[in-house]
């Protein structure tokens, strides 16, 4: 009977160790799943950013291919200067 009692105690101890190990592994697994999900979200964000940059690159290439004459440049500069003056006047009025 004494050996049976000792055997039962050893089995209980091993079961407790296994339960503890299972709990640690479950926690570790959950942490790793969270990390994987976070990395997937970061990857998706990076993919979207790459797509945006590629689109911007295409637009820049197209814009650089368009040639503007000197008279058009002067007109655009003049219009831009007028718009900047208008914005400055609006800012001054808001400051008063």
C-alpha positions in Angstrom: 0.0 0.0 0.0 2.8 2.3 0.8 4.3 1.8 -2.7 0.9 2.5 -4.2 0.6 5.7 -2.3 4.1 6.8 -3.4 3.2 5.9 -7.0 0.0 7.9 -6.9 1.9 10.9 -5.4 4.5 10.7 -8.3 1.7 10.5 -10.8 -0.1 13.5 -9.3 3.1 15.4 -9.3 3.8 14.6 -13.0 0.2 15.5 -13.9 0.6 18.9 -12.2 3.9 19.5 -14.0 2.2 18.6 -17.3 -0.7 20.9 -16.6 1.7 23.7 -15.7 3.7 23.1 -18.9 0.5 23.0 -20.9 -0.6 26.4 -19.4 2.8 28.0 -20.3 2.7 26.6 -23.8 -0.8 27.9 -24.3 0.2 31.3 -23.2 3.2 31.3 -25.4 1.1 30.1 -28.3 -1.3 33.0 -27.8 1.5 35.5 -27.7 3.0 34.1 -30.9 -0.4 34.3 -32.6 -0.8 37.9 -31.5 2.7 38.6 -32.9 1.9 36.9 -36.2 -1.4 38.9 -36.5 0.5 42.1 -35.8 3.2 41.2 -38.4 0.5 40.5 -40.9 -1.1 43.9 -40.3 2.3 45.6 -40.7 2.9 43.7 -43.9 -0.5 44.8 -45.3 0.3 48.4 -44.4 3.7 48.1 -46.1 2.1 46.6 -49.2 -0.4 49.5 -49.4 2.4 52.0 -48.9 4.4 50.4 -51.7 1.4 50.5 -54.0 0.9 54.2 -53.2 4.5 55.0 -53.8 4.4 53.1 -57.1 1.4 55.1 -58.2 3.1 58.3 -57.2 6.2 57.2 -59.2 4.0 56.7 -62.2 2.4 60.1 -61.8 5.8 61.7 -61.5 7.1 59.9 -64.6 4.1 61.0 -66.5 4.4 64.6 -65.3 8.1 64.8 -66.2 7.2 63.6 -69.7 4.8 66.5 -70.2 6.7 69.5 -71.5 5.5 73.0 -70.8 6.4 75.9 -73.0 8.1 79.0 -71.5 5.0 81.1 -72.0 2.9 78.5 -70.1 5.5 78.4 -67.3 5.3 82.2 -67.0 1.5 82.1 -66.9 1.5 79.4 -64.3 4.0 81.3 -62.2 1.9 84.4 -62.4 -1.3 82.5 -61.5 0.5 80.9 -58.6 1.9 84.2 -57.4 -1.6 85.7 -57.5 -3.0 82.8 -55.5 -0.2 83.1 -52.9 -1.0 86.8 -52.5 -4.6 86.1 -52.1 -3.9 83.5 -49.4 -1.6 85.9 -47.6 -4.3 88.6 -47.7 -6.8 86.0 -46.2 -4.3 85.1 -43.5 -3.8 88.8 -42.6 -7.6 89.3 -42.4 -7.9 86.3 -40.1 -5.2 87.7 -37.9 -7.0 91.0 -37.4 
